[in-house]
Amino acid sequence: MVDVSSSSARPRLVVVEVTRSRPHAPRYHAYVGGMNERVVDTARGRGWEAERLAAGDLGTAALLRAADDADAVVVVGGEDLAPSLWGGPADHPHEGRHHEAADEAQLALVERALRRGTPLLGICRGHQLLAVATGGTLVPHLDGDLHRTPGAPPERYLHEHAVDLAVGSRLRAALGARPLVRSGHHQAVATTGGGLQVVGRAEDGVVEAVEHATLPVVGVQWHPEDVGSPARQLGAVLDLVAPVTVARRLAA
């Protein structure tokens, strides 16, 4: 847990979501908003100055300015990434809604974080963005119900399952060898690049977690911020970026 005695030493964390407005999907939006606010609340409780930034509302230039002095970044879940970003098939029969302005802005932010070595946590869509930003690709659609509950309302869409984490990974050290997680996705990471390594898979082989080989960068396909996730899981994942950011801030 972050332990700082002065408010001026508190590291700044930005939680980057897709948008703060979904009039076409109010129930979904309310559920996603609740999860995003839990990231902020948990981070503040662990010593961060944390705030939410909406990529699609701000646009690329404004998002980069707003997050320029952030000590760490969390990119959370939301709509499917446009297939043009990763060479996916256009007009896939299971293709979801896209938010191209958010795609562009979040991708630019993730690429900058990788260049700078800024600690970054990607959750669900953010996890997939990490793969795309490093030159990877996605699986356009997953059949079955291991990773979601098809047709269920937002509050019952997530599905619980186990993830096998690699020996020596930071996530395994934080969560154990085979944690239970809650997922809600129909796409997944297919390949990675640029130093990003697969460190977690579900029982069907789907990629559930990635870590960068040299940077403080982690991605999880599941939702540790969901209200039904195991207690302390979100805090444990957030703590993976804490030591680097605190050291930087206190040395400044």
C-alpha positions in Angstrom: 0.0 0.0 0.0 1.1 3.5 -0.7 2.4 5.2 2.5 3.1 8.9 2.2 3.0 11.4 5.0 2.5 14.6 3.1 -0.3 15.5 0.7 2.3 17.2 -1.6 4.0 13.8 -1.9 0.9 12.0 -2.9 1.3 10.5 -6.4 -1.3 11.4 -9.1 -3.2 8.7 -10.8 -5.6 9.2 -13.7 -8.3 6.7 -14.4 -9.1 7.0 -18.2 -12.5 5.8 -19.3 -14.2 5.9 -22.7 -16.9 8.6 -22.1 -19.0 10.2 -19.3 -22.2 10.0 -21.4 -24.0 7.0 -23.0 -27.6 8.2 -23.5 -28.2 5.1 -25.8 -27.3 2.7 -22.9 -28.1 4.3 -19.5 -28.1 1.0 -17.6 -24.7 -0.1 -19.0 -23.3 3.3 -18.4 -24.4 3.4 -14.8 -22.8 0.0 -14.2 -19.5 0.9 -15.9 -19.4 4.3 -14.1 -19.8 2.5 -10.7 -16.8 0.3 -11.5 -14.7 3.2 -12.6 -15.5 5.1 -9.5 -14.4 2.2 -7.4 -11.0 2.4 -9.0 -10.8 6.1 -8.0 -12.0 5.4 -4.4 -9.7 2.4 -3.9 -6.7 4.4 -5.2 -7.5 7.4 -3.0 -7.7 5.0 0.0 -4.2 3.8 -0.8 -2.6 7.3 -0.9 -3.2 8.5 -4.4 -4.6 11.7 -5.8 -6.9 10.1 -8.3 -9.4 11.4 -10.9 -11.4 10.2 -13.9 -10.7 11.4 -17.4 -13.0 10.7 -20.3 -11.0 10.1 -23.4 -13.8 10.3 -26.0 -15.1 13.5 -24.5 -11.7 15.2 -24.2 -10.1 14.1 -27.5 -6.5 13.2 -28.0 -4.8 16.5 -27.4 -6.8 17.5 -24.3 -6.4 14.0 -22.8 -2.6 14.1 -23.3 -2.5 17.5 -21.6 -4.7 16.5 -18.8 -2.6 13.4 -18.0 0.8 14.9 -18.7 1.9 15.1 -15.1 0.3 11.8 -14.0 2.5 9.5 -12.0 0.5 6.5 -13.2 -2.4 5.7 -15.5 -5.2 3.2 -15.4 -7.2 2.6 -18.6 -10.5 0.9 -17.8 -13.2 -1.0 -19.7 -15.7 0.0 -22.3 -16.6 -0.5 -25.9 -14.9 -2.7 -28.5 -11.8 -1.3 -30.1 -12.3 -0.4 -33.8 -10.9 -3.2 -35.9 -9.0 -0.7 -38.1 -6.6 -0.2 -35.1 -5.4 -3.8 -35.1 -6.1 -5.2 -38.6 -9.3 -7.0 -37.6 -12.2 -7.9 -39.9 -14.7 -5.2 -40.8 -18.4 -5.8 -40.2 -17.9 -8.9 -38.1 -21.3 -10.4 -37.3 -20.6 -10.1 -33.5 -18.9 -6.6 -33.8 -19.8 -4.3 -30.9 -20.2 -0.6 -30.7 -17.1 1.5 -31.2 -16.0 4.9 -30.0 -13.3 6.0 -32.4 -12.5 9.3 -30.6 -11.8 7.4 -27.4 -9.8 4.8 -29.3 -7.5 7.4 -30.8 -7.0 9.3 -27.5 -6.5 6.3 -25.3 -4.1 4.7 -27.8 -2.0 7.9 -27.9 -1.9 8.0 -24.1 -0.9 4.3 -23.8 1.9 4.7 -26.5 3.2 7.8 -24.6 3.2 5.9 -21.3 5.2 3.1 -22.9 7.7 5.6 -24.3 8.1 7.4 -21.0 8.0 4.3 -18.8 5.0 5.6 -16.9 3.4 3.0 -14.7 0.2 1.8 -16.4 -2.6 -0.7 -15.5 -5.0 -1.7 -18.3 -8.3 -3.3 -17.4 -10.4 -5.2 -20.0 -10.4 -2.7 -22.9 -7.3 -1.2 -21.4 -5.6 -4.6 -21.4 -6.5 -5.0 -25.1 -5.2 -1.5 -25.9 -1.8 -2.5 -24.4 -1.6 -5.3 -26.9 -2.6 -3.1 -29.8 -0.2 -0.4 -28.7 2.7 -2.8 -28.8 1.8 -4.1 -32.2 -0.4 -7.0 -31.2 -3.8 -8.2 -32.4 -7.1 -9.3 -30.9 -9.5 -12.2 -31.2 -12.6 -10.6 -32.8 -15.1 -12.8 -30.9 -15.2 -15.6 -28.3 -18.0 -18.2 -28.4 -19.3 -19.7 -25.2 -20.0 -18.3 -21.8 -16.8 -18.7 -19.9 -15.9 -15.0 -20.2 -19.4 -13.4 -20.0 -23.1 -14.2 -19.6 -24.6 -13.6 -23.0 -27.8 -11.7 -23.0 -27.7 -10.8 -19.3 -28.2 -7.3 -18.0 -25.0 -5.4 -17.1 -25.1 -6.2 -13.4 -25.2 -10.0 -14.2 -23.1 -10.0 -17.4 -19.8 -10.8 -15.7 -18.8 -14.4 -15.2 -16.5 -15.9 -12.5 -13.7 -18.2 -13.5 -10.1 -19.0 -12.6 -6.9 -17.6 -14.2 -3.6 -19.5 -14.2 -0.8 -16.9 -13.6 2.8 -17.6 -14.7 5.5 -18.4 -12.2 7.6 -15.3 -11.6 5.0 -12.8 -12.7 4.1 -9.8 -10.6 0.5 -10.7 -10.8 1.1 -14.2 -9.4 3.1 -12.7 -6.5 0.2 -10.3 -5.8 -2.8 -12.6 -6.3 -1.6 -16.2 -6.0 -1.2 -18.9 -8.6 -4.8 -19.3 -9.7 -7.1 -16.5 -8.5 -10.8 -16.3 -9.2 -11.8 -13.4 -11.4 -14.8 -11.8 -13.0 -14.8 -11.2 -16.7 -17.2 -9.6 -19.1 -15.8 -9.6 -22.7 -16.3 -11.2 -26.1 -13.0 -10.1 -27.6 -9.5 -11.0 -26.3 -5.8 -10.5 -26.9 -4.5 -12.8 -29.7 -0.8 -11.6 -29.9 1.4 -9.1 -28.2 4.6 -7.2 -29.2 7.1 -4.7 -28.0 8.1 -6.4 -24.8 4.6 -7.3 -23.6 4.5 -10.9 -22.3 1.5 -13.1 -21.6 1.4 -14.1 -18.0 -2.1 -15.3 -17.4 -4.6 -17.6 -19.2 -8.1 -18.9 -18.6 -8.8 -22.7 -18.7 -9.7 -22.3 -22.4 -6.4 -20.7 -23.2 -7.7 -17.2 -23.6 -5.1 -14.5 -22.6 -6.2 -13.0 -19.3 -3.1 -11.1 -18.2 0.0 -9.4 -19.6 3.1 -7.7 -18.2 5.8 -5.7 -19.8 9.3 -7.3 -19.5 11.0 -4.1 -18.4 8.4 -1.5 -17.7 5.9 -1.1 -14.8 3.0 -2.0 -17.1 0.3 -4.6 -16.4 -2.9 -5.6 -18.2 -5.8 -7.8 -16.9 -8.7 -8.9 -19.1 -10.9 -9.3 -16.0 -12.6 -6.7 -13.8 -11.0 -6.5 -10.3 -13.0 -3.3 -9.8 -16.3 -5.1 -10.1 -18.3 -5.1 -6.8 -18.5 -8.9 -6.9 -14.8 -9.5 -7.3 -12.8 -10.9 -4.5 -12.1 -8.5 -1.7 -8.7 -6.7 -1.9 -8.1 -7.8 -5.5 -8.3 -4.4 -7.0 -6.0 -2.9 -4.3 -3.5 -5.6 -4.9 -3.4 -5.0 -8.6 -3.2 -1.2 -8.1 -0.2 -1.7 -5.8 1.8 -3.2 -8.6 2.4 0.3 -9.9 2.7 2.0 -6.5 6.4 1.4 -5.6 7.8 3.1 -8.7 5.5 6.1 -8.6 6.1 6.8 -4.9 9.9 6.5 -5.3 9.7 9.0 -8.2 7.6 11.5 -6.4 9.6 11.4 -3.1 12.9 11.8 -5.1 11.6 14.9 -6.9 
